[in-house]
Amino acid sequence: MKKREDKHKDVDSLRDELGRTEHMFVAGFEKLKVQQDYELRKAVRAAGGRYRVVKNNLAEKAAQGTKAEDLLKGLVGMTSLAYTSTDPVALAKALTSYAKANPTFVFKAGMVEGRAIDIRTINELASLPPREEMMAKLLFLIQAPAQRLATAINAVGRNLAVVVDQGCKENKFSS
């Protein structure tokens, strides 16, 4: 059994991490085997996140004064936190694919950009394309009007050159 001062250190450490994180998913799990837990932690790390099993009352105390305060109130059952400060979509994808393969792993709540989200929103977030693909589409949409304008401007000069060329060939410009 942990000593009181060790529990205080754990709460302080968790409070520090919760204060820095913008994206978090709260999950419940029952009867996960060691190999399943290892696979989950590996998937979370690959998505750029961190994973931590927490005691409900310590998580509630640690969350006081942070953005996750409402999210971690009144938790029941075994609870784990998966969080990241970079890409919530990648972490949501990793967790939902793991949850499909392991039905004992269930979502309780989530937080993206400091705002609480529900389980349906977590699944919608996981269905988004990767960040790089979204950035590429955005860049295309920004660049497309400028590209069309340049094409239109070049078309005027090109069309004029074609008309002048045809006129010269047919000797329409004789003096």
Backbone as JSON, one array per atom type, in Angstrom:
{
  "sequence": "MKKREDKHKDVDSLRDELGRTEHMFVAGFEKLKVQQDYELRKAVRAAGGRYRVVKNNLAEKAAQGTKAEDLLKGLVGMTSLAYTSTDPVALAKALTSYAKANPTFVFKAGMVEGRAIDIRTINELASLPPREEMMAKLLFLIQAPAQRLATAINAVGRNLAVVVDQGCKENKFSS",
  "N": [[0.84, -1.18, 0.0], [0.5, 2.23, -0.79], [2.21, 5.03, 0.62], [1.0, 8.04, 2.18], [2.41, 10.36, 1.38], [3.53, 9.49, -1.0], [1.24, 9.18, -2.52], [0.46, 11.85, -2.67], [2.54, 12.84, -4.25], [2.0, 11.45, -6.6], [-0.49, 12.56, -7.28], [0.23, 15.25, -7.64], [2.0, 14.97, -9.81], [0.25, 13.97, -11.78], [-1.56, 16.11, -11.91], [0.1, 18.1, -12.97], [0.59, 17.02, -15.54], [-2.04, 16.93, -16.53], [-2.61, 19.61, -16.6], [-1.06, 20.49, -18.71], [-1.99, 19.15, -20.93], [-4.05, 19.1, -23.85], [-5.68, 17.42, -25.23], [-7.51, 14.58, -24.47], [-8.5, 11.26, -23.66], [-10.75, 9.41, -21.83], [-11.01, 6.25, -20.56], [-12.47, 3.03, -19.89], [-11.67, -0.18, -18.64], [-11.83, -3.68, -18.41], [-10.6, -6.65, -17.15], [-8.27, -6.86, -18.8], [-5.66, -8.52, -20.37], [-2.13, -8.97, -19.83], [-0.67, -8.94, -22.25], [-2.53, -7.7, -23.93], [-2.71, -5.18, -22.72], [-0.1, -4.33, -23.14], [-0.1, -4.13, -25.96], [-1.97, -2.07, -26.27], [-0.69, 0.11, -25.0], [1.51, 0.31, -26.69], [0.26, 1.03, -29.12], [-0.77, 3.54, -28.4], [1.57, 4.99, -27.86], [2.69, 4.93, -30.43], [0.94, 6.6, -31.71], [1.68, 9.0, -30.74], [0.97, 9.62, -28.17], [0.34, 9.45, -24.57], [-0.21, 7.04, -21.99], [-2.04, 6.14, -19.16], [-2.95, 4.44, -16.22], [-5.28, 5.16, -13.74], [-6.29, 5.9, -10.36], [-9.61, 6.51, -9.46], [-10.44, 8.44, -7.48], [-8.03, 9.79, -6.99], [-7.5, 10.82, -9.52], [-9.63, 12.59, -9.78], [-9.02, 14.43, -7.77], [-6.57, 15.39, -8.72], [-7.37, 16.65, -11.03], [-8.61, 18.98, -10.29], [-9.02, 22.37, -10.81], [-8.04, 22.29, -13.38], [-8.5, 21.97, -16.98], [-9.66, 19.54, -17.3], [-11.29, 19.03, -15.18], [-14.18, 18.78, -14.95], [-14.49, 16.57, -16.52], [-13.32, 14.43, -15.18], [-14.8, 13.96, -12.92], [-16.62, 12.0, -10.61], [-16.0, 9.37, -11.53], [-16.31, 5.86, -12.13], [-15.45, 2.43, -11.68], [-12.7, 0.72, -13.35], [-10.24, 2.89, -14.55], [-8.6, 4.59, -17.19], [-6.31, 6.89, -18.71], [-5.68, 8.38, -21.79], [-3.63, 10.54, -23.43], [-2.56, 13.45, -25.27], [-0.55, 16.07, -26.64], [-0.33, 16.79, -29.17], [-1.58, 15.51, -31.83], [-4.88, 14.86, -31.83], [-6.5, 13.32, -33.47], [-5.01, 11.15, -34.48], [-4.52, 9.75, -32.11], [-7.15, 9.17, -31.32], [-7.9, 7.5, -33.43], [-6.15, 5.33, -33.02], [-7.02, 4.42, -30.52], [-9.77, 3.81, -30.97], [-9.58, 1.79, -32.91], [-8.28, -0.12, -31.39], [-10.25, -0.54, -29.45], [-12.24, -1.73, -30.99], [-11.11, -4.2, -31.52], [-10.83, -5.17, -28.95], [-13.33, -5.59, -26.97], [-13.65, -5.11, -24.24], [-12.49, -2.76, -23.63], [-13.59, 0.4, -23.24], [-14.86, 3.65, -24.06], [-15.19, 6.41, -21.87], [-15.28, 9.19, -21.72], [-14.14, 12.26, -23.31], [-11.74, 14.79, -24.28], [-11.04, 17.48, -26.31], [-8.97, 19.95, -27.47], [-9.27, 21.24, -25.05], [-11.98, 21.14, -24.55], [-14.82, 19.31, -23.5], [-15.91, 16.26, -24.97], [-18.32, 13.94, -26.35], [-18.88, 10.34, -26.56], [-19.78, 9.63, -29.12], [-18.72, 11.7, -30.64], [-16.03, 11.17, -30.35], [-15.76, 8.87, -31.92], [-16.41, 9.99, -34.41], [-14.29, 11.75, -34.68], [-12.23, 9.94, -34.94], [-12.74, 9.0, -37.45], [-11.88, 10.91, -39.18], [-9.67, 12.09, -41.8], [-6.05, 11.59, -41.88], [-3.82, 14.03, -40.38], [-1.86, 15.12, -42.13], [-3.02, 14.65, -44.62], [-5.3, 16.24, -44.46], [-4.11, 18.75, -44.27], [-2.9, 18.89, -46.77], [-5.15, 18.95, -48.44], [-6.28, 21.35, -47.62], [-4.26, 23.16, -48.35], [-4.39, 22.81, -51.12], [-6.96, 23.87, -51.61], [-6.55, 26.52, -50.89], [-4.65, 27.29, -52.73], [-5.86, 26.87, -55.21], [-7.66, 29.02, -56.25], [-5.77, 31.04, -56.91], [-4.27, 29.73, -58.79], [-6.16, 29.32, -60.8], [-6.65, 32.0, -61.52], [-4.14, 32.75, -62.55], [-4.08, 31.04, -64.76], [-6.22, 32.04, -66.24], [-5.3, 34.65, -66.81], [-3.03, 34.06, -68.35], [-4.32, 32.84, -70.46], [-5.55, 34.87, -71.92], [-3.42, 36.24, -73.14], [-2.34, 34.11, -74.61], [-4.48, 33.44, -76.3], [-4.65, 35.83, -77.79], [-2.19, 35.72, -79.09], [-2.6, 33.47, -80.71], [-4.63, 34.4, -82.43], [-3.3, 36.54, -83.72], [-1.26, 35.09, -84.95], [-2.73, 33.44, -86.72], [-3.86, 35.43, -88.29], [-1.56, 36.48, -89.5], [-0.73, 34.27, -91.0], [-2.79, 34.05, -92.81], [-2.5, 36.35, -94.19], [-3.84, 38.68, -93.36], [-3.05, 40.96, -92.2], [-1.85, 42.84, -93.92], [-0.15, 45.64, -95.23]],
  "CA": [[0.0, 0.0, 0.0], [1.3, 3.45, -0.9], [2.17, 5.99, 1.72], [0.27, 9.27, 1.88], [3.26, 11.3, 0.63], [3.65, 8.97, -2.36], [-0.01, 9.52, -3.21], [0.52, 13.28, -2.96], [3.45, 12.99, -5.39], [1.28, 10.97, -7.78], [-1.51, 13.55, -7.61], [0.93, 16.42, -8.19], [2.51, 14.61, -11.13], [-0.89, 13.89, -12.68], [-2.08, 17.47, -12.07], [1.01, 18.77, -13.88], [0.34, 16.51, -16.88], [-3.38, 17.34, -16.95], [-2.55, 21.04, -16.88], [-0.39, 20.72, -19.99], [-2.61, 18.44, -22.05], [-5.22, 19.7, -24.5], [-6.48, 16.35, -25.81], [-7.46, 13.42, -23.58], [-9.58, 10.3, -23.76], [-10.93, 8.65, -20.6], [-11.52, 4.93, -20.95], [-12.61, 2.0, -18.88], [-11.23, -1.48, -19.11], [-12.04, -4.78, -17.49], [-9.97, -7.94, -17.46], [-7.27, -6.83, -19.87], [-4.48, -9.35, -20.1], [-0.87, -8.23, -19.92], [-0.34, -8.75, -23.66], [-3.46, -6.71, -24.46], [-2.29, -3.9, -22.18], [1.13, -3.98, -23.85], [-0.49, -3.7, -27.31], [-2.63, -0.77, -26.14], [0.35, 1.12, -24.72], [2.31, 0.44, -27.91], [-0.54, 1.78, -30.08], [-0.85, 4.92, -27.93], [2.89, 5.6, -28.09], [2.85, 5.1, -31.88], [0.11, 7.75, -32.11], [2.24, 10.2, -30.14], [0.29, 9.9, -26.9], [0.76, 8.8, -23.33], [-1.28, 6.23, -21.42], [-1.85, 6.02, -17.72], [-4.05, 3.9, -15.43], [-5.39, 6.04, -12.58], [-7.35, 5.67, -9.37], [-10.64, 7.51, -9.72], [-10.43, 9.57, -6.54], [-6.8, 10.56, -7.19], [-7.67, 11.56, -10.78], [-10.55, 13.69, -9.51], [-8.28, 15.44, -7.0], [-5.54, 15.97, -9.58], [-7.99, 17.45, -12.09], [-9.16, 20.23, -9.76], [-8.35, 23.57, -11.32], [-7.57, 22.1, -14.75], [-9.57, 21.87, -17.98], [-10.24, 18.2, -17.22], [-11.98, 18.89, -13.9], [-15.53, 18.23, -15.13], [-14.36, 15.29, -17.2], [-12.87, 13.37, -14.28], [-15.65, 13.91, -11.72], [-17.54, 10.89, -10.45], [-15.65, 8.18, -12.3], [-16.5, 4.57, -11.47], [-14.79, 1.33, -12.39], [-11.28, 0.89, -13.67], [-10.12, 4.05, -15.44], [-7.29, 4.92, -17.76], [-6.26, 8.14, -19.47], [-4.78, 8.46, -22.93], [-3.59, 11.97, -23.72], [-1.52, 13.93, -26.17], [-0.58, 17.51, -26.86], [-0.1, 17.02, -30.6], [-2.63, 15.17, -32.79], [-5.92, 14.05, -31.21], [-7.1, 12.4, -34.45], [-4.2, 9.93, -34.51], [-4.76, 9.03, -30.86], [-8.53, 8.65, -31.38], [-7.88, 6.37, -34.37], [-5.48, 4.21, -32.37], [-7.86, 3.91, -29.43], [-10.99, 3.18, -31.49], [-9.24, 0.51, -33.54], [-8.01, -1.06, -30.3], [-11.53, -0.85, -28.81], [-12.96, -2.67, -31.85], [-10.5, -5.52, -31.35], [-10.96, -5.56, -27.55], [-14.58, -4.98, -26.51], [-13.62, -4.75, -22.82], [-11.98, -1.4, -23.57], [-14.69, 1.29, -23.62], [-14.66, 5.07, -23.79], [-16.06, 7.06, -20.89], [-15.4, 10.6, -22.09], [-12.99, 12.77, -24.03], [-11.5, 16.23, -24.28], [-10.25, 17.92, -27.45], [-8.7, 21.39, -27.39], [-9.74, 21.74, -23.77], [-13.44, 21.04, -24.44], [-15.34, 17.94, -23.34], [-16.65, 15.68, -26.1], [-18.96, 12.68, -26.0], [-18.35, 9.14, -27.19], [-20.09, 9.7, -30.55], [-17.76, 12.63, -31.23], [-14.74, 10.48, -30.4], [-15.8, 8.01, -33.11], [-16.36, 10.87, -35.58], [-12.92, 12.25, -34.74], [-11.39, 8.84, -35.43], [-13.0, 8.76, -38.87], [-11.28, 11.98, -39.98], [-8.42, 11.7, -42.46], [-4.86, 12.0, -41.14], [-3.51, 15.46, -40.35], [-1.12, 15.48, -43.33], [-3.96, 14.67, -45.74], [-6.14, 17.42, -44.28], [-3.29, 19.92, -44.6], [-2.72, 18.9, -48.23], [-6.42, 19.41, -49.03], [-6.41, 22.78, -47.3], [-3.31, 23.86, -49.21], [-4.94, 22.79, -52.48], [-8.08, 24.81, -51.67], [-6.01, 27.88, -50.83], [-3.87, 27.54, -53.94], [-6.67, 26.72, -56.42], [-8.08, 30.28, -56.87], [-4.62, 31.73, -57.5], [-3.89, 28.98, -59.99], [-7.16, 29.64, -61.83], [-6.41, 33.37, -61.96], [-2.95, 32.74, -63.41], [-4.46, 30.38, -66.01], [-7.07, 32.99, -67.0], [-4.45, 35.73, -67.3], [-2.21, 33.5, -69.43], [-5.19, 32.48, -71.59], [-5.78, 36.08, -72.73], [-2.22, 36.43, -73.98], [-2.23, 32.97, -75.52], [-5.53, 33.59, -77.32], [-4.24, 36.93, -78.65], [-1.09, 35.23, -79.93], [-3.17, 32.57, -81.7], [-5.33, 35.23, -83.41], [-2.29, 37.25, -84.5], [-0.58, 34.09, -85.76], [-3.62, 33.06, -87.81], [-3.96, 36.59, -89.17], [-0.33, 36.55, -90.3], [-0.72, 33.17, -91.95], [-3.79, 34.31, -93.85], [-2.16, 37.67, -94.7], [-4.9, 39.63, -93.02], [-2.4, 42.16, -91.68], [-0.97, 43.43, -94.92], [-0.25, 47.1, -95.26]],
  "C": [[0.88, 1.24, 0.0], [1.14, 4.32, 0.33], [1.47, 7.25, 1.24], [1.13, 10.23, 1.05], [3.51, 10.82, -0.79], [2.4, 9.27, -3.18], [-0.05, 11.0, -3.56], [1.43, 13.55, -4.16], [2.76, 12.56, -6.69], [0.24, 11.99, -8.24], [-0.87, 14.79, -8.22], [1.45, 16.17, -9.6], [1.37, 14.58, -12.16], [-1.48, 15.28, -12.93], [-1.22, 18.25, -13.07], [0.75, 18.33, -15.33], [-1.02, 16.95, -17.4], [-3.41, 18.83, -17.28], [-1.94, 21.36, -18.23], [-1.12, 20.12, -21.18], [-3.86, 19.15, -22.55], [-6.19, 18.63, -24.98], [-6.35, 15.11, -24.93], [-8.69, 12.55, -23.8], [-9.59, 9.48, -22.48], [-11.59, 7.33, -20.99], [-11.64, 4.02, -19.74], [-12.17, 0.68, -19.47], [-11.5, -2.5, -18.02], [-11.3, -5.99, -18.02], [-9.05, -7.91, -18.67], [-6.1, -7.71, -19.46], [-3.24, -8.51, -20.33], [-0.51, -7.95, -21.38], [-1.25, -7.7, -24.3], [-3.09, -5.31, -23.99], [-1.02, -3.41, -22.89], [0.81, -3.46, -25.25], [-1.14, -2.32, -27.28], [-1.6, 0.33, -25.92], [1.21, 1.37, -25.95], [1.57, 1.27, -28.96], [-0.62, 3.26, -29.69], [0.47, 5.65, -28.17], [3.11, 5.87, -29.58], [2.04, 6.29, -32.4], [0.59, 9.04, -31.48], [1.6, 10.58, -28.81], [0.93, 9.2, -25.72], [-0.45, 8.11, -22.75], [-0.99, 6.02, -19.95], [-3.11, 5.46, -17.07], [-4.08, 4.71, -14.14], [-6.46, 5.53, -11.62], [-8.34, 6.83, -9.51], [-10.58, 8.7, -8.77], [-9.17, 10.41, -6.68], [-6.88, 11.39, -8.48], [-8.58, 12.76, -10.57], [-9.85, 14.81, -8.74], [-7.25, 16.14, -7.88], [-6.14, 16.91, -10.62], [-8.55, 18.78, -11.59], [-8.32, 21.41, -10.24], [-7.79, 23.42, -12.72], [-8.77, 22.03, -15.69], [-10.31, 20.54, -17.88], [-11.06, 17.99, -15.95], [-13.36, 18.26, -14.05], [-15.49, 16.83, -15.72], [-14.07, 14.14, -16.23], [-13.64, 13.32, -12.96], [-16.51, 12.66, -11.76], [-17.25, 9.66, -11.28], [-15.88, 6.92, -11.47], [-15.83, 3.49, -12.32], [-13.33, 1.62, -12.63], [-11.16, 1.96, -14.75], [-8.7, 4.22, -15.94], [-7.43, 6.2, -18.57], [-5.27, 7.97, -20.62], [-4.8, 9.92, -23.36], [-2.41, 12.31, -24.59], [-1.62, 15.45, -26.26], [-0.4, 17.83, -28.34], [-1.35, 16.74, -31.43], [-3.71, 14.29, -32.17], [-6.54, 13.04, -32.17], [-6.33, 11.09, -34.47], [-4.44, 9.1, -33.25], [-6.16, 8.43, -30.85], [-8.61, 7.44, -32.31], [-7.27, 5.14, -33.7], [-6.38, 3.58, -31.3], [-9.13, 3.23, -29.95], [-10.7, 1.87, -32.19], [-8.92, -0.53, -32.48], [-9.32, -1.48, -29.63], [-12.35, -1.82, -29.66], [-12.42, -4.08, -31.68], [-10.66, -6.06, -29.93], [-12.19, -4.91, -26.94], [-14.61, -4.63, -25.02], [-13.09, -3.34, -22.6], [-13.07, -0.47, -24.1], [-14.35, 2.73, -23.26], [-15.65, 5.55, -22.74], [-16.32, 8.51, -21.27], [-14.15, 11.01, -22.86], [-12.91, 14.28, -23.93], [-10.6, 16.55, -25.47], [-10.18, 19.43, -27.4], [-9.32, 22.0, -26.14], [-11.24, 21.68, -23.57], [-13.87, 19.59, -24.37], [-16.11, 17.52, -24.58], [-17.26, 14.37, -25.65], [-18.39, 11.53, -26.83], [-18.6, 9.15, -28.7], [-19.07, 10.59, -31.28], [-16.37, 12.01, -31.32], [-14.68, 9.6, -31.64], [-15.76, 8.84, -34.39], [-14.95, 11.41, -35.78], [-11.99, 11.18, -35.31], [-11.6, 8.58, -36.91], [-12.44, 9.86, -39.77], [-10.02, 11.49, -40.67], [-7.22, 12.16, -41.63], [-4.55, 13.49, -41.31], [-2.82, 15.91, -41.64], [-2.05, 15.58, -44.53], [-4.87, 15.9, -45.66], [-5.38, 18.69, -44.65], [-3.09, 20.02, -46.11], [-3.99, 19.39, -48.92], [-6.61, 20.9, -48.8], [-5.49, 23.61, -48.19], [-3.81, 23.91, -50.65], [-6.06, 23.82, -52.61], [-7.61, 26.26, -51.62], [-5.34, 28.24, -52.14], [-4.73, 27.56, -55.2], [-7.13, 28.05, -57.01], [-6.93, 31.03, -57.54], [-4.19, 31.04, -58.79], [-4.88, 29.26, -61.12], [-6.97, 31.05, -62.38], [-5.22, 33.43, -62.91], [-3.27, 32.1, -64.76], [-5.29, 31.32, -66.86], [-6.24, 34.12, -67.58], [-3.59, 35.25, -68.46], [-3.06, 33.2, -70.66], [-5.43, 33.68, -72.49], [-4.59, 36.3, -73.67], [-2.07, 35.33, -75.0], [-3.25, 33.08, -76.65], [-5.18, 34.72, -78.3], [-3.14, 36.49, -79.6], [-1.61, 34.32, -81.02], [-3.87, 33.37, -82.8], [-4.33, 35.96, -84.3], [-1.58, 36.27, -85.43], [-1.44, 33.68, -86.95], [-3.78, 34.22, -88.81], [-2.74, 36.73, -90.06], [-0.31, 35.47, -91.35], [-1.7, 33.41, -93.1], [-3.58, 35.69, -94.49], [-3.27, 38.68, -94.49], [-4.31, 40.95, -92.54], [-1.47, 42.79, -92.72], [-1.19, 44.93, -95.0], [-0.23, 47.62, -96.65]]
}
